Amino acid sequence: MGFVYLAALLVSLFGMVMLDRRFRLFFWRDVPRAAVTLLVGVVFFLVWDVVGIDLGIFFRGETSFMTGVLVATELPLEEVFFLTLLCYLTMNLLAAARMAAAVVLDRRDASSTQAGRPVDGVAS
């Protein structure tokens, strides 16, 4: 039972990779930039966690769903995978929002042009 949370995180990460691959959101768009962005985000939040642990703000909760493996004092192994998922999800959502906004703007511009109306209030 001690690997349930880690397994759920890994399944979720796999899902993020599949969505990324299918829609070319993050890693499949620019691997070097995505790798640096993800690494910086995960390291930032790990440092944030370590500082919070040192200040006594954060602490490790006990549950039978976790492995019990610690990366550092009060920092479970699962936290690294959770932070990776969090950063990856954020970047996929941002990329998907940009793609959706571009589609909406393209459709709006196309319908404005077809209707003979000026685009953005400017006659062509």
C-alpha positions as CSV (number, residue, x, y, z in Angstrom):
1,M,0.0,0.0,0.0
2,G,3.0,2.3,0.4
3,F,3.4,3.0,-3.3
4,V,-0.2,4.1,-4.1
5,Y,0.5,7.8,-4.0
6,L,3.7,7.5,-6.0
7,A,2.0,5.3,-8.5
8,A,-0.9,7.8,-8.9
9,L,1.7,10.6,-9.5
10,L,3.5,8.5,-12.1
11,V,0.2,7.7,-13.9
12,S,-0.7,11.4,-13.8
13,L,2.7,12.3,-15.2
14,F,2.3,9.8,-18.0
15,G,-1.1,11.4,-18.8
16,M,0.6,14.8,-19.0
17,V,3.2,13.4,-21.3
18,M,0.6,11.9,-23.6
19,L,-1.4,15.1,-23.7
20,D,1.8,17.0,-24.4
21,R,2.7,14.6,-27.2
22,R,-0.7,14.6,-28.8
23,F,-1.1,18.4,-28.9
24,R,2.6,19.4,-29.0
25,L,2.1,21.6,-26.0
26,F,5.4,21.8,-24.1
27,F,8.2,19.3,-24.5
28,W,7.1,18.3,-28.0
29,R,7.3,21.9,-29.1
30,D,10.8,22.8,-27.8
31,V,12.6,20.2,-25.8
32,P,15.6,22.2,-24.5
33,R,13.5,25.2,-23.4
34,A,10.9,22.9,-21.9
35,A,13.6,20.9,-20.0
36,V,15.1,24.1,-18.5
37,T,11.7,25.5,-17.6
38,L,10.6,22.4,-15.9
39,L,13.9,21.9,-14.1
40,V,13.9,25.6,-12.8
41,G,10.3,25.3,-11.7
42,V,10.9,22.0,-9.8
43,V,14.1,23.3,-8.2
44,F,12.4,26.5,-7.2
45,F,9.6,24.7,-5.4
46,L,12.0,22.2,-3.8
47,V,14.0,25.1,-2.4
48,W,10.7,26.7,-1.3
49,D,9.8,23.4,0.5
50,V,13.2,23.1,2.2
51,V,13.0,26.7,3.5
52,G,9.5,26.1,4.7
53,I,10.6,22.9,6.5
54,D,13.5,24.8,8.1
55,L,11.2,27.5,9.3
56,G,8.8,24.9,10.7
57,I,6.0,25.8,8.3
58,F,6.0,22.6,6.4
59,F,6.1,19.1,7.7
60,R,5.7,15.6,6.4
61,G,2.3,14.0,7.1
62,E,2.2,10.3,7.8
63,T,0.0,8.1,5.6
64,S,0.1,4.5,4.6
65,F,-0.2,5.5,0.9
66,M,3.4,7.0,0.8
67,T,6.7,5.1,0.5
68,G,8.3,6.6,3.5
69,V,11.4,7.4,1.5
70,L,12.8,10.8,2.4
71,V,14.9,12.9,0.0
72,A,15.8,15.2,2.9
73,T,14.5,15.8,6.4
74,E,10.7,16.0,6.2
75,L,10.8,15.9,2.4
76,P,9.3,12.7,1.0
77,L,10.2,11.3,-2.4
78,E,6.7,11.8,-3.6
79,E,7.1,15.6,-3.2
80,V,9.6,15.6,-6.1
81,F,7.2,13.8,-8.4
82,F,4.3,16.0,-7.2
83,L,6.2,19.2,-8.0
84,T,7.2,17.8,-11.4
85,L,3.6,17.1,-12.1
86,L,2.5,20.5,-10.9
87,C,5.0,22.4,-13.1
88,Y,4.4,20.1,-16.1
89,L,0.6,20.6,-15.7
90,T,1.0,24.4,-15.5
91,M,3.1,24.5,-18.6
92,N,0.7,22.3,-20.5
93,L,-2.3,24.4,-19.4
94,L,-0.5,27.6,-20.4
95,A,0.4,26.2,-23.8
96,A,-3.1,24.8,-24.3
97,A,-4.6,28.2,-23.4
98,R,-2.4,30.0,-25.9
99,M,-3.4,27.5,-28.6
100,A,-7.1,27.9,-27.8
101,A,-6.8,31.7,-27.8
102,A,-5.0,31.6,-31.2
103,V,-7.8,29.4,-32.6
104,V,-10.5,31.7,-31.3
105,L,-8.8,34.8,-32.7
106,D,-8.2,33.1,-36.1
107,R,-11.9,32.2,-36.3
108,R,-13.0,35.6,-35.3
109,D,-10.7,37.2,-37.9
110,A,-11.9,34.8,-40.6
111,S,-15.6,35.4,-39.8
112,S,-15.0,39.2,-39.8
113,T,-13.3,39.1,-43.1
114,Q,-15.9,36.8,-44.7
115,A,-18.7,39.0,-43.5
116,G,-17.1,42.0,-45.1
117,R,-16.7,43.8,-41.8
118,P,-13.4,45.4,-41.0
119,V,-11.1,43.5,-38.8
120,D,-10.4,45.3,-35.4
121,G,-12.4,48.3,-36.5
122,V,-10.0,49.2,-39.3
123,A,-11.2,49.1,-42.9
124,S,-8.9,47.3,-45.4
